[in-house]
Amino acid sequence: MTLRQAQDDAPAALRQAQDDEVCLRLDGVSKRFGSLSVLDDVSITIRTGERCGIIGPNGAGKSTLFNIIAGELPLSRGAVSFLGRDVTRVSAHARARRGMARTFQTTTLFPRLTVIENLVLALQAHSAERFTMLVPRSRYRARDHEARALLERVGLGTRADALVDALGYGEKRQIEILLALAQRPKLLLLDEPTAGLAPSDASLVTEMLKREHAGLTMVLIEHDMGVVFDVVERLTVLHYGRVVADGPVEAIRADANVQEIYLGGKV
Amino acid sequence: MSVGRRWIVAAAAGFVVALLLPRLGVPTFYVSLLTQTWIFAIVAMSLDLLVGFTGLVNFSQAALFGVGAYAVAIGATRFHVTAFVPVMALGIVCAMVTAAIFGLVALRSEGVGFIIITIALNEIVWGLAYQWVSVSGGDNGITGIVRPHVGPFDVSENTGYYYVCLVSFAICLVLLLVLVRSPFGLVLKGVRETPRRMRALGYNVWLYRYLAMTISGGFAGVAGVLFAWYNQFVGPVALSLDQSTQILIIVILGGIGTLYGQVFGALVVVFLSNELSAVTQRWEMVLGVIYFAVVMYAPGGLVVLVPRLWNRLLGRRMPVTAEES
């Protein structure tokens, strides 16, 4: 809260200049489930273009924090602002419309629709045609072409007309990310993108992230340290719902405290 | 021939056969049963839009159907609105407004909660029809409804009225097929599959469910209006919870998410309820057994079973195809 007050005192022009560079700001975010405190006074500021990883042992509150950023969970205390505007009480879908996109730890696609249909849903989310009722979709060829082009870029062009249900797990994980990229987000939230993947498939996903992320602001939750070190430039460490370390990847790697609580005392 | 074109040919052939049936010496009794079949197929399709395409199991469809029917009766007996177009419009608007109000209440909840609220809403409307005697005539219902002229045609005879219902069914089917194939229809399927992802993509899931419920209400209203004219009488049975259940059974029997499958579901339910009830009071047990068999052995519905049996009859093997969704 003190940060917020300080901000309010700053001259408007200066604040505007700062806000231009800030993509996402969490101010003293706390979350309690009954008597259980899951997040306690978490403050993180992510600048536009930054790629930030959030790590921490199981139960540290990473997923809860993600759900709060995305607007799926209400917070108990604190504030979230996105692109310079307070979104604390803005619904998940409205945040998405402002430019947030997220992926899920457990694959959350549309299993009984085709790969193309999955992507078209992401592509048409911000266009007026989503309310078009009396024109068949076959009149919107351009959308399908757009979706096919995206698929071909990640080498899944041949799977375009398959049901998502019929895809392999690795392919599903790629579509999971592709859907979020198709939203053309200003902020991409990735919840364990390589969860449950064999190393070879995991590297496929990592490569895809590295290829597509140019200039994209990204927040990544990940258990696989290889992926984290590969993709992000900054790390925030959560432990029992508190931020215990925050800084450039190299600094965090060397931090003795972090090694103690997260990496089990050694790297 | 492509699969799409084959369907169009089959549908056109079916429509022509349906048009010719009354001229082929089919007894009047069966013509009137078929009329009922078209009416129930319309209301079942309206429910299929929710169950099969939006993922909402709505138990208040009979209330919307009934509101359409009562709109005809009250409009005719009190306000002397009897012409085809105004009455149809009145029935559709009343049912849509009711559905819109239902949506405001029921969509505050999801899943089982939604189902229970829609049961309660249906009971409330049934209670109104049963007890608000000054408006609805209570248990006695409202009599004295006369079938209107449709343009130059006199449809007061059962054969003429059969065509009104058949054409109404065809129009509703085409409209709904276009709707579920539109970009909006794809959004509904997304909502059915994974609402959480839809929210993450930026879709207002509540709004799409609400629109689907309201649109579905309009189609239920069409069926209700046709039903009132068919019976020339409306009573509270038309909007009972039993009726809602029966509509859902038609959807499941016919094939969830197929729309045209509802014809088969409606055919079975209408013929069983009329033919068997003349023989035994326990006809619903037979319906139960058929329902059980379909759910167990053809969960895709009769629409999947019919071609399979047809092919077996001809000694062919059916290729396994992806189900229409």
Interface residues (C-beta under 8 A of the other chain):
Chain A: A70 E72 S91 A92 H93 A94 A96 R97 A101 R102 F104 T108 L109 F110 P111 R112 L113 E117 V120 L121 A122 Q124 A125 H126 E129 R130 F131 T132 M133 L134 V135 P136 R137 S138 Y140 L163 L179 A180 Q183
Chain B: L175 V178 L179 R181 S182 P183 F184 G185 L186 V187 K189 G190 E193 T194 R196 R197 M198 R199 A200 L201 G202 Y203 N204 V205 I215 A322 S325
